[in-house]
Each structure stands twice: as C-alpha cells, then as structure tokens.
Amino acid sequence: MALPNIKTILYATSLGKHTRPVFRQAVKQASLTDAKIIMLHVVEPMGEMGHALIQNYVSEDLIKKMHDEGISEIHKTMQERIEKFCAEELQSLDQPVVLNVEHVVAEGNHTDSILEAATSFDADMIILGAENRFGHHSHTGQQVIRNAKVPVLVVPTGKEYD
C-alpha cells in the first residue's frame, strides 16, 4: 500500500493572536509534500434577530455593503498575516520555502464549513488549532476529528506554544 499523497491542506484559522504555531505546522506539512494550503476562516452568520433589529435602522443595501466590506477586510488580514509570517520566519531559512496559499472566507457553522471546504477543495489533510485546556480540544476540533474523511492535525494554541 502506498503512502498517502498530500497535495492540498486545509488550514482552518480563527485569526486569533496565538494561531501562528498552527500556521507553522501547515507550512511545514506543505513544504514536505509541495502541497497547496487553503487558509480558511469561518464567520458565523448574523442571526435572524440581529438582522431584524439592524433592518429597522439601516437599509438592506447598507447591510450588504457592510457585509462585503467585512469579508474584504478579513481577506486583507489573511494576506497580511501570510506576508508577515514569510518576512519574519521564512526569509532567514537556508532553503527557500515558496508558499502556495489561497485564502477563503466561509459563512456558517464552523464545523460544517470546515468539513464542506475539505470536501470542495479535495483536501488531503485538515490542520486546525484548538485551545487545549485541561487536555480537551475545542468543540469544533472534536467535531471535525469525529466527522472528517481525511487526517486531521490539531495543534494546541496559547501563549505557551508560541
């Protein structure tokens, strides 16, 4: 039986301040197999109650404009994070690492969105972080591990892992 080929890695990120170790693992895995990284950030949609309240004060056009600007800002943040990581960590390496990263923003339930993205991008591996308190992974991490069709690498996050 042949070893599995890893050509696409789905890296799910909260864009939190302690997520660099998770991205570091994604980059390491990608560099070992010359894989593409799909950097995914999931945004929970606004609930019906919140949407109904906002509709009383602003127009649908303005709501859509704010939504689109928010998604655009998330993409900008993702690109800036990648550039900063490359400048701070990859420039000093003896062997140059070339990253192939596509950033994607999904809206919906975190677990469902991660699993759907893994399927739609034909990911061979999922890498995500989990606040590992008292030996337990996050609820999202547990659900992704339980339901994923591909290997899942869970990296503990937090100040002590930076």
Secondary structure, DSSP 8 states (H G I E B T S, - for coil): -------EEEEE----TT-HHHHHHHHHHHHHHT-EEEEEEEE----HHHHHHHHTTS-HHHHHHHHHHHHHHHHHHHHHHHHHHIIIIITT-SS-----EEEEEEES-HHHHHHHHHHHTT-SEEEEEEE-BTTB--HHHHHHHHH-SS-EEEEEESGGG-
